[in-house]
Structure formats: structure tokens, C-alpha cells
Amino acid sequence: MDWIALESAEQVKEIKQQQGYSIIFKHSIRCSISLMAKRRVEMDKDHLPTGLKLYFLDLIRFRDISNQVAHDFQVHHESPQLLVIKDGECILDQSHGHISLEEALSVLN
């Protein structure tokens, strides 16, 4: 899976300005639920549309960026968390055991 590491405030600003869809996955390396959610997302990667940008945020290392994501996309901070972004707005917010790439992809169609 070709994750784009989300590590800067500038990247968050760029996502807010992008046209089309992107996905942000916020992951805690200290959480077993987060690890399971990440594995489920990666197992379904073959269903992703070509060109869809997938951002991976290590929220332990980049908590300030995680807080910015929560603020800029008007979502509560969760871990793990999957956000579907369309034209700079969060249109789907999933967390914990409710993370489903299949459901996330359904909003893309």
C-alpha cells in the first residue's frame, strides 16, 4: 500500500485545498485496535481507485498534526480514525471498530 506520510501542517493545508478525494488514516502504534484497523484497510487496498491519495498519520509522533486535522476537518480526535476528504471537506469519519474501507469507498461512487 502506498501511504503518504502525513507529517507537516503544510500537508494538511494542501489536503484542504485539493480537489477530489483523499483518505487520512490516523494510527497509534501503541493501540492493538488501531493495528487491526490498519490491517483491515490494507487488506482491501485492491479496491481503491487509481490515483486516490492515502495519507498515514502516526499520531504518537505527530500529535500536533493530529490536532490540526481534527480542527481543520471539524472532527473529534479519535484513534484509530479514517477520514474521507472530498474537495477539502471531511465527508466520512470512522473510528475504532467501525473503520471500513468498503464503506469509505461507497461514498466515493
Rosetta blueprint (number, residue, H / E / L):
1 M L
2 D L
3 W L
4 I E
5 A E
6 L L
7 E L
8 S L
9 A H
10 E H
11 Q H
12 V H
13 K H
14 E H
15 I H
16 K H
17 Q H
18 Q L
19 Q L
20 G L
21 Y E
22 S E
23 I E
24 I E
25 F E
26 K E
27 H E
28 S L
29 I L
30 R L
31 C L
32 S H
33 I H
34 S H
35 L H
36 M H
37 A H
38 K H
39 R H
40 R H
41 V H
42 E H
43 M H
44 D L
45 K H
46 D H
47 H H
48 L L
49 P L
50 T L
51 G L
52 L L
53 K E
54 L E
55 Y E
56 F E
57 L E
58 D E
59 L L
60 I L
61 R L
62 F L
63 R H
64 D H
65 I H
66 S H
67 N H
68 Q H
69 V H
70 A H
71 H H
72 D H
73 F L
74 Q L
75 V L
76 H L
77 H L
78 E L
79 S L
80 P L
81 Q E
82 L E
83 L E
84 V E
85 I E
86 K E
87 D L
88 G L
89 E E
90 C E
91 I E
92 L E
93 D E
94 Q E
95 S E
96 H H
97 G H
98 H H
99 I L
100 S L
101 L H
102 E H
103 E H
104 A H
105 L H
106 S H
107 V L
108 L L
109 N L
